[in-house]
Amino acid sequence: MDQDFIPLSALQHFLYCPRQCALIHTERLWAENQQTAEGLLMHDRVDKIHSGRRRGVRTACALPIVNPALGISGVADVVEFSDGSCPNVFPVEYKRGRKKAHRADEVQLCAQALCLEAMLDVSIPEGALFYGLTRRRVAVLFDQELRNLTCEIISATRELLLSGKTPLPQYLPKRCDSCSLFDLCQPRLLGRRKPVSDWLTEQTKEESCGDN
């Protein structure tokens, strides 16, 4: 990992699962499954469909973005620039699935807005997430709560990646079974292993009982 800049994708990976984040960005492991392959195809289509200017809106696709102060960088799927006396900058992130219970997608989008604000010296009040399964945009308000959460996740992700350590797995079926790194992570097997300290404690107890 570049010690100066955290990739925006790492923030989403961290919120989904810190171990997944470390496997991808520290150990450089990756594997494809149906979900990730469909996601790549969607992003390819986005780059081809959304381009140029239409109805007073100029659209930039696959736009490199960075916020040096926060130490984050990445690529925005789509950024819409509206014309008029008060030009508006509106980031749109494309996801293959549907709206999630956790806020990983919102944090990733908010981090894009923070990059664009730093680059363009503008205020960006909101953006949108487009989900492929529902074919709808979901508006995301970049309020102070989401901005604070995003900054907290940036700090936590940086701390994890700079530590160079990969957290032990914790098997959660809804999260783990759909992860493309399932076979590399081995959460069912490794998640059952007890820490060495617990094993030593058990052995000490057994020896003490045997002496009585």
MIDOSE-1310 file (N, C-alpha, C; in nm, 2 decimals, decimal comma, always signed):
residues 212
mdqd	+0,08/-0,12/+0,00/+0,00/+0,00/+0,00/+0,09/+0,12/+0,00; +0,05/+0,22/-0,08/+0,11/+0,35/-0,08/+0,08/+0,41/+0,06; +0,19/+0,45/+0,14/+0,16/+0,50/+0,27/+0,10/+0,63/+0,27; +0,10/+0,70/+0,16/+0,04/+0,84/+0,16/-0,11/+0,83/+0,12
fipl	-0,15/+0,74/+0,03/-0,29/+0,75/-0,02/-0,36/+0,61/+0,00; -0,48/+0,61/+0,05/-0,56/+0,49/+0,06/-0,65/+0,49/-0,06; -0,67/+0,38/-0,13/-0,76/+0,37/-0,24/-0,91/+0,37/-0,18; -0,99/+0,44/-0,25/-1,13/+0,46/-0,21/-1,20/+0,32/-0,19
salq	-1,16/+0,23/-0,27/-1,23/+0,10/-0,26/-1,20/+0,03/-0,13; -1,08/+0,06/-0,07/-1,05/+0,00/+0,06/-1,14/+0,04/+0,17; -1,20/+0,16/+0,16/-1,30/+0,21/+0,26/-1,42/+0,12/+0,26; -1,47/+0,08/+0,14/-1,58/-0,01/+0,13/-1,55/-0,15/+0,18
hfly	-1,43/-0,19/+0,14/-1,39/-0,32/+0,19/-1,37/-0,33/+0,34; -1,32/-0,22/+0,40/-1,31/-0,22/+0,54/-1,44/-0,23/+0,61; -1,54/-0,15/+0,57/-1,67/-0,15/+0,63/-1,74/-0,29/+0,61; -1,72/-0,35/+0,50/-1,78/-0,48/+0,47/-1,72/-0,59/+0,56
cprq	-1,58/-0,58/+0,57/-1,51/-0,68/+0,65/-1,36/-0,64/+0,66; -1,31/-0,60/+0,77/-1,17/-0,56/+0,79/-1,07/-0,67/+0,74; -1,11/-0,80/+0,76/-1,02/-0,90/+0,71/-1,01/-0,90/+0,55; -1,13/-0,88/+0,49/-1,13/-0,87/+0,34/-1,04/-0,76/+0,30
cali	-1,05/-0,65/+0,37/-0,97/-0,53/+0,33/-0,82/-0,56/+0,34; -0,78/-0,62/+0,44/-0,64/-0,66/+0,46/-0,59/-0,76/+0,36; -0,68/-0,86/+0,33/-0,64/-0,96/+0,23/-0,62/-0,90/+0,09; -0,70/-0,80/+0,06/-0,69/-0,74/-0,07/-0,58/-0,64/-0,08
hter	-0,57/-0,55/+0,02/-0,48/-0,43/+0,01/-0,35/-0,45/+0,08; -0,34/-0,55/+0,17/-0,21/-0,58/+0,23/-0,15/-0,70/+0,17; -0,22/-0,81/+0,16/-0,17/-0,94/+0,11/-0,18/-0,95/-0,04; -0,25/-0,85/-0,10/-0,27/-0,85/-0,25/-0,33/-0,98/-0,30
lwae	-0,44/-1,02/-0,24/-0,51/-1,14/-0,28/-0,64/-1,10/-0,35; -0,68/-1,17/-0,45/-0,80/-1,14/-0,52/-0,86/-1,26/-0,59; -0,99/-1,27/-0,60/-1,05/-1,38/-0,67/-1,18/-1,33/-0,72; -1,22/-1,38/-0,84/-1,35/-1,34/-0,90/-1,46/-1,44/-0,87
nqqt	-1,58/-1,39/-0,86/-1,69/-1,47/-0,86/-1,80/-1,41/-0,95; -1,92/-1,46/-0,95/-2,02/-1,41/-1,04/-2,05/-1,26/-1,01; -2,06/-1,23/-0,88/-2,09/-1,09/-0,84/-1,98/-0,99/-0,89; -1,86/-1,02/-0,86/-1,75/-0,93/-0,90/-1,74/-0,92/-1,06
aegl	-1,76/-1,03/-1,13/-1,76/-1,03/-1,27/-1,87/-0,94/-1,33; -1,99/-0,95/-1,27/-2,10/-0,87/-1,31/-2,08/-0,72/-1,28; -2,01/-0,70/-1,17/-1,97/-0,56/-1,14/-1,88/-0,50/-1,24; -1,78/-0,58/-1,28/-1,69/-0,53/-1,38/-1,76/-0,50/-1,51
lmhd	-1,85/-0,58/-1,55/-1,92/-0,56/-1,68/-2,01/-0,44/-1,67; -2,07/-0,41/-1,55/-2,15/-0,29/-1,54/-2,06/-0,17/-1,55; -1,95/-0,17/-1,49/-1,86/-0,05/-1,50/-1,81/-0,03/-1,64; -1,79/-0,13/-1,72/-1,75/-0,12/-1,86/-1,86/-0,05/-1,94
rvdk	-1,99/-0,09/-1,91/-2,10/-0,04/-1,98/-2,12/+0,11/-1,94; -2,09/+0,14/-1,82/-2,11/+0,28/-1,77/-2,01/+0,37/-1,85; -1,89/+0,32/-1,86/-1,79/+0,40/-1,93/-1,82/+0,43/-2,08; -1,90/+0,33/-2,14/-1,93/+0,35/-2,28/-2,06/+0,43/-2,30
ihsg	-2,15/+0,42/-2,21/-2,28/+0,48/-2,22/-2,28/+0,63/-2,18; -2,22/+0,66/-2,07/-2,22/+0,79/-2,01/-2,09/+0,87/-2,06; -2,11/+0,96/-2,15/-2,00/+1,04/-2,19/-2,06/+1,17/-2,26; -1,97/+1,27/-2,27/-2,01/+1,39/-2,34/-2,11/+1,48/-2,26
rrrg	-2,19/+1,55/-2,34/-2,29/+1,65/-2,28/-2,43/+1,62/-2,33; -2,52/+1,63/-2,23/-2,66/+1,62/-2,27/-2,75/+1,70/-2,17; -2,85/+1,77/-2,23/-2,95/+1,84/-2,15/-2,88/+1,93/-2,04; -2,78/+2,00/-2,08/-2,71/+2,09/-1,99/-2,63/+2,03/-1,89
vrta	-2,60/+1,90/-1,91/-2,51/+1,83/-1,81/-2,39/+1,77/-1,88; -2,27/+1,80/-1,83/-2,15/+1,74/-1,89/-2,11/+1,63/-1,80; -2,09/+1,51/-1,86/-2,06/+1,39/-1,78/-1,92/+1,34/-1,80; -1,85/+1,32/-1,69/-1,71/+1,26/-1,69/-1,72/+1,12/-1,63
calp	-1,66/+1,03/-1,70/-1,66/+0,89/-1,66/-1,52/+0,85/-1,62; -1,51/+0,75/-1,52/-1,38/+0,70/-1,48/-1,28/+0,82/-1,45; -1,33/+0,91/-1,37/-1,25/+1,03/-1,34/-1,15/+1,01/-1,22; -1,02/+1,02/-1,24/-0,93/+1,01/-1,13/-0,95/+1,12/-1,03
ivnp	-0,96/+1,09/-0,90/-0,98/+1,19/-0,80/-0,89/+1,17/-0,68; -0,86/+1,28/-0,60/-0,77/+1,27/-0,49/-0,80/+1,38/-0,39; -0,77/+1,35/-0,26/-0,78/+1,45/-0,16/-0,65/+1,43/-0,08; -0,55/+1,51/-0,11/-0,41/+1,50/-0,04/-0,42/+1,52/+0,11
algi	-0,51/+1,60/+0,16/-0,52/+1,63/+0,30/-0,56/+1,51/+0,38; -0,66/+1,43/+0,32/-0,71/+1,31/+0,38/-0,63/+1,19/+0,34; -0,55/+1,20/+0,24/-0,47/+1,09/+0,20/-0,55/+0,98/+0,13; -0,64/+1,01/+0,05/-0,72/+0,92/-0,03/-0,72/+0,95/-0,18
sgva	-0,74/+0,84/-0,26/-0,74/+0,86/-0,40/-0,82/+0,75/-0,46; -0,86/+0,77/-0,59/-0,94/+0,66/-0,65/-0,99/+0,71/-0,79; -1,10/+0,65/-0,83/-1,16/+0,68/-0,96/-1,31/+0,69/-0,93; -1,37/+0,80/-0,98/-1,52/+0,81/-0,97/-1,58/+0,75/-1,09
dvve	-1,69/+0,67/-1,07/-1,76/+0,61/-1,19/-1,81/+0,72/-1,28; -1,89/+0,81/-1,23/-1,95/+0,91/-1,31/-1,96/+1,04/-1,22; -1,92/+1,15/-1,28/-1,94/+1,28/-1,22/-2,01/+1,37/-1,32; -2,13/+1,42/-1,27/-2,21/+1,51/-1,36/-2,19/+1,66/-1,32
fsdg	-2,16/+1,74/-1,42/-2,13/+1,88/-1,40/-2,25/+1,95/-1,47; -2,33/+2,02/-1,40/-2,45/+2,09/-1,46/-2,41/+2,23/-1,49; -2,47/+2,28/-1,60/-2,44/+2,42/-1,64/-2,53/+2,52/-1,57; -2,51/+2,65/-1,58/-2,59/+2,74/-1,51/-2,51/+2,84/-1,43
scpn	-2,59/+2,93/-1,37/-2,52/+3,04/-1,29/-2,46/+2,98/-1,16; -2,52/+2,86/-1,11/-2,46/+2,79/-1,00/-2,43/+2,65/-1,04; -2,32/+2,62/-1,10/-2,28/+2,49/-1,15/-2,28/+2,39/-1,03; -2,33/+2,27/-1,06/-2,35/+2,17/-0,96/-2,26/+2,05/-1,00
vfpv	-2,19/+1,99/-0,90/-2,11/+1,87/-0,92/-2,18/+1,76/-0,85; -2,20/+1,65/-0,92/-2,29/+1,55/-0,87/-2,23/+1,41/-0,90; -2,16/+1,34/-0,80/-2,10/+1,21/-0,82/-2,21/+1,10/-0,82; -2,19/+1,00/-0,91/-2,28/+0,89/-0,91/-2,19/+0,76/-0,91
eykr	-2,22/+0,67/-0,81/-2,14/+0,55/-0,81/-2,24/+0,43/-0,85; -2,19/+0,34/-0,93/-2,27/+0,24/-0,99/-2,24/+0,11/-0,91; -2,34/+0,04/-0,87/-2,33/-0,09/-0,80/-2,42/-0,19/-0,86; -2,37/-0,32/-0,87/-2,45/-0,42/-0,94/-2,57/-0,47/-0,87
grkk	-2,57/-0,47/-0,73/-2,68/-0,53/-0,65/-2,79/-0,43/-0,62; -2,82/-0,43/-0,49/-2,93/-0,34/-0,44/-2,88/-0,27/-0,32; -2,96/-0,18/-0,27/-2,93/-0,10/-0,15/-2,90/-0,19/-0,03; -2,80/-0,16/+0,04/-2,75/-0,25/+0,15/-2,79/-0,19/+0,29
ahra	-2,79/-0,28/+0,39/-2,83/-0,23/+0,53/-2,71/-0,15/+0,59; -2,59/-0,19/+0,55/-2,47/-0,11/+0,61/-2,45/+0,01/+0,52; -2,35/+0,09/+0,56/-2,33/+0,22/+0,49/-2,20/+0,23/+0,41; -2,15/+0,11/+0,37/-2,03/+0,10/+0,29/-2,03/+0,18/+0,16
devq	-2,14/+0,16/+0,09/-2,15/+0,23/-0,04/-2,16/+0,38/-0,02; -2,24/+0,43/+0,08/-2,25/+0,57/+0,11/-2,12/+0,63/+0,15; -2,04/+0,56/+0,23/-1,91/+0,61/+0,27/-1,81/+0,62/+0,15; -1,82/+0,52/+0,06/-1,73/+0,53/-0,06/-1,77/+0,65/-0,15
lcaq	-1,90/+0,68/-0,16/-1,95/+0,79/-0,24/-1,91/+0,92/-0,17; -1,93/+0,93/-0,04/-1,90/+1,05/+0,03/-1,75/+1,08/+0,02; -1,66/+0,98/+0,02/-1,52/+1,00/+0,01/-1,49/+1,06/-0,13; -1,57/+1,01/-0,23/-1,55/+1,07/-0,37/-1,58/+1,22/-0,36
alcl	-1,69/+1,26/-0,29/-1,73/+1,40/-0,28/-1,62/+1,48/-0,21; -1,56/+1,42/-0,11/-1,46/+1,49/-0,04/-1,33/+1,52/-0,13; -1,31/+1,42/-0,22/-1,20/+1,44/-0,31/-1,23/+1,55/-0,41; -1,35/+1,55/-0,47/-1,40/+1,65/-0,56/-1,40/+1,78/-0,50
eaml	-1,45/+1,80/-0,38/-1,45/+1,93/-0,31/-1,31/+1,98/-0,30; -1,21/+1,90/-0,27/-1,08/+1,95/-0,25/-1,02/+1,98/-0,39; -1,05/+1,91/-0,49/-0,99/+1,94/-0,62/-1,05/+2,06/-0,69; -1,18/+2,08/-0,67/-1,25/+2,18/-0,75/-1,29/+2,30/-0,66
dvsi	-1,26/+2,30/-0,53/-1,29/+2,41/-0,44/-1,44/+2,44/-0,44; -1,52/+2,34/-0,43/-1,67/+2,36/-0,43/-1,73/+2,28/-0,31; -1,85/+2,31/-0,29/-1,93/+2,23/-0,19/-2,02/+2,14/-0,26; -2,02/+2,01/-0,22/-2,11/+1,91/-0,29/-2,21/+1,85/-0,18
pega	-2,33/+1,89/-0,19/-2,43/+1,85/-0,09/-2,48/+1,71/-0,10; -2,48/+1,66/-0,22/-2,53/+1,52/-0,24/-2,48/+1,46/-0,37; -2,51/+1,32/-0,37/-2,47/+1,24/-0,49/-2,58/+1,13/-0,50; -2,54/+1,03/-0,57/-2,64/+0,92/-0,59/-2,57/+0,79/-0,61
lfyg	-2,63/+0,68/-0,56/-2,59/+0,54/-0,59/-2,69/+0,48/-0,69; -2,64/+0,42/-0,79/-2,73/+0,35/-0,89/-2,71/+0,20/-0,87; -2,82/+0,13/-0,84/-2,81/-0,01/-0,82/-2,87/-0,09/-0,94; -2,79/-0,18/-0,99/-2,82/-0,25/-1,12/-2,95/-0,34/-1,11
ltrr	-2,97/-0,40/-0,99/-3,08/-0,49/-0,98/-3,21/-0,41/-0,98; -3,22/-0,30/-0,92/-3,34/-0,22/-0,91/-3,35/-0,12/-1,02; -3,24/-0,09/-1,09/-3,23/+0,01/-1,20/-3,27/+0,15/-1,15; -3,24/+0,18/-1,03/-3,28/+0,31/-0,97/-3,17/+0,38/-0,90
rvav	-3,17/+0,51/-0,90/-3,08/+0,59/-0,83/-3,13/+0,61/-0,68; -3,04/+0,60/-0,59/-3,07/+0,63/-0,45/-2,99/+0,75/-0,41; -3,06/+0,86/-0,38/-3,00/+0,99/-0,34/-2,92/+0,97/-0,21; -2,80/+1,03/-0,20/-2,72/+1,02/-0,07/-2,69/+1,17/-0,04
lfdq	-2,73/+1,21/+0,08/-2,71/+1,34/+0,13/-2,58/+1,34/+0,21; -2,48/+1,42/+0,17/-2,35/+1,43/+0,24/-2,37/+1,52/+0,37; -2,44/+1,47/+0,46/-2,46/+1,55/+0,59/-2,34/+1,53/+0,68; -2,34/+1,61/+0,79/-2,22/+1,60/+0,88/-2,20/+1,46/+0,94
elrn	-2,31/+1,39/+0,96/-2,29/+1,26/+1,02/-2,22/+1,17/+0,93; -2,26/+1,17/+0,80/-2,19/+1,08/+0,70/-2,05/+1,13/+0,68; -2,02/+1,26/+0,67/-1,89/+1,31/+0,66/-1,80/+1,26/+0,77; -1,85/+1,27/+0,90/-1,77/+1,23/+1,01/-1,75/+1,08/+1,01
ltce	-1,85/+1,00/+0,97/-1,83/+0,86/+0,96/-1,72/+0,82/+0,86; -1,73/+0,89/+0,74/-1,63/+0,87/+0,64/-1,49/+0,90/+0,68; -1,47/+1,01/+0,75/-1,34/+1,04/+0,81/-1,29/+0,94/+0,91; -1,38/+0,89/+0,99/-1,35/+0,79/+1,09/-1,30/+0,66/+1,02
iisa	-1,37/+0,62/+0,91/-1,34/+0,50/+0,84/-1,20/+0,52/+0,77; -1,18/+0,63/+0,72/-1,05/+0,66/+0,65/-0,94/+0,64/+0,75; -0,95/+0,69/+0,87/-0,85/+0,68/+0,98/-0,83/+0,53/+1,02; -0,95/+0,46/+1,04/-0,94/+0,32/+1,08/-0,88/+0,23/+0,97
trel	-0,91/+0,26/+0,85/-0,86/+0,18/+0,73/-0,71/+0,21/+0,72; -0,66/+0,33/+0,74/-0,52/+0,36/+0,73/-0,45/+0,29/+0,85; -0,50/+0,29/+0,97/-0,44/+0,22/+1,08/-0,42/+0,07/+1,05; -0,53/+0,01/+1,00/-0,52/-0,13/+0,96/-0,42/-0,16/+0,86
llsg	-0,42/-0,09/+0,75/-0,32/-0,12/+0,64/-0,18/-0,09/+0,68; -0,16/+0,02/+0,76/-0,02/+0,05/+0,80/+0,03/-0,05/+0,90; -0,06/-0,12/+0,97/-0,01/-0,22/+1,07/+0,05/-0,34/+1,00; +0,00/-0,36/+0,88/+0,05/-0,48/+0,80/-0,01/-0,61/+0,85
ktpl	-0,11/-0,60/+0,94/-0,16/-0,72/+1,00/-0,30/-0,75/+0,94; -0,33/-0,88/+0,93/-0,46/-0,93/+0,88/-0,54/-0,98/+0,99; -0,66/-0,93/+1,02/-0,74/-0,98/+1,13/-0,78/-1,12/+1,11; -0,80/-1,19/+1,22/-0,85/-1,33/+1,21/-0,99/-1,33/+1,16
pqyl	-1,04/-1,44/+1,10/-1,17/-1,44/+1,04/-1,28/-1,47/+1,15; -1,40/-1,42/+1,12/-1,51/-1,44/+1,20/-1,62/-1,48/+1,10; -1,66/-1,61/+1,10/-1,76/-1,66/+1,00/-1,90/-1,61/+1,03; -1,95/-1,53/+0,93/-2,09/-1,48/+0,93/-2,15/-1,52/+0,80
pkrc	-2,24/-1,62/+0,79/-2,29/-1,67/+0,67/-2,33/-1,57/+0,56; -2,41/-1,47/+0,61/-2,47/-1,37/+0,51/-2,36/-1,29/+0,45; -2,25/-1,27/+0,52/-2,14/-1,19/+0,47/-2,04/-1,27/+0,40; -2,00/-1,38/+0,46/-1,89/-1,46/+0,41/-1,92/-1,55/+0,28
dscs	-2,04/-1,61/+0,28/-2,07/-1,70/+0,17/-2,08/-1,64/+0,04; -2,10/-1,51/+0,03/-2,11/-1,44/-0,10/-1,98/-1,37/-0,14; -1,88/-1,38/-0,05/-1,75/-1,31/-0,07/-1,66/-1,38/-0,17; -1,61/-1,31/-0,27/-1,52/-1,38/-0,37/-1,40/-1,44/-0,31
lfdl	-1,36/-1,39/-0,19/-1,23/-1,44/-0,13/-1,26/-1,55/-0,03; -1,38/-1,61/-0,03/-1,42/-1,71/+0,06/-1,31/-1,83/+0,07; -1,27/-1,88/-0,04/-1,18/-1,99/-0,05/-1,04/-1,95/+0,00; -1,00/-1,83/-0,02/-0,87/-1,78/+0,02/-0,87/-1,74/+0,17
cqpr	-0,99/-1,70/+0,22/-1,00/-1,65/+0,36/-1,02/-1,77/+0,45; -1,09/-1,87/+0,41/-1,13/-1,99/+0,49/-1,19/-1,95/+0,63; -1,30/-1,88/+0,63/-1,35/-1,83/+0,76/-1,41/-1,94/+0,84; -1,46/-2,05/+0,78/-1,52/-2,16/+0,86/-1,41/-2,24/+0,93
llgr	-1,30/-2,26/+0,86/-1,19/-2,34/+0,92/-1,11/-2,25/+1,02; -1,06/-2,14/+0,97/-0,98/-2,06/+1,06/-1,05/-1,99/+1,17; -1,18/-1,97/+1,15/-1,26/-1,90/+1,25/-1,28/-1,99/+1,37; -1,27/-2,12/+1,36/-1,29/-2,21/+1,47/-1,16/-2,22/+1,56
rkpv	-1,05/-2,18/+1,51/-0,92/-2,19/+1,58/-0,92/-2,10/+1,71; -0,88/-2,16/+1,82/-0,87/-2,09/+1,94/-0,74/-2,02/+1,95; -0,73/-1,90/+2,01/-0,60/-1,84/+2,03/-0,51/-1,93/+2,11; -0,38/-1,92/+2,09/-0,28/-2,00/+2,16/-0,29/-1,97/+2,31
sdwl	-0,32/-1,85/+2,35/-0,33/-1,82/+2,49/-0,44/-1,90/+2,56; -0,56/-1,92/+2,48/-0,67/-2,00/+2,54/-0,63/-2,14/+2,55; -0,55/-2,19/+2,45/-0,51/-2,33/+2,46/-0,41/-2,35/+2,58; -0,32/-2,26/+2,60/-0,23/-2,27/+2,71/-0,30/-2,26/+2,84
teqt	-0,40/-2,18/+2,85/-0,48/-2,17/+2,97/-0,55/-2,30/+3,00; -0,61/-2,37/+2,90/-0,68/-2,49/+2,92/-0,58/-2,60/+2,96; -0,46/-2,60/+2,90/-0,36/-2,70/+2,94/-0,32/-2,68/+3,09; -0,30/-2,56/+3,13/-0,26/-2,53/+3,27/-0,37/-2,58/+3,36
kees	-0,49/-2,56/+3,33/-0,60/-2,60/+3,41/-0,60/-2,76/+3,43; -0,58/-2,82/+3,31/-0,58/-2,97/+3,31/-0,47/-3,02/+3,40; -0,35/-2,96/+3,39/-0,23/-3,00/+3,47/-0,26/-2,98/+3,62; -0,32/-2,87/+3,65/-0,36/-2,84/+3,79/-0,45/-2,94/+3,85
cgdn	-0,55/-2,98/+3,77/-0,65/-3,08/+3,81/-0,58/-3,22/+3,83; -0,48/-3,25/+3,75/-0,42/-3,37/+3,76/-0,33/-3,38/+3,88; -0,28/-3,27/+3,93/-0,20/-3,27/+4,05/-0,28/-3,29/+4,18; -0,41/-3,26/+4,18/-0,49/-3,27/+4,30/-0,53/-3,42/+4,33
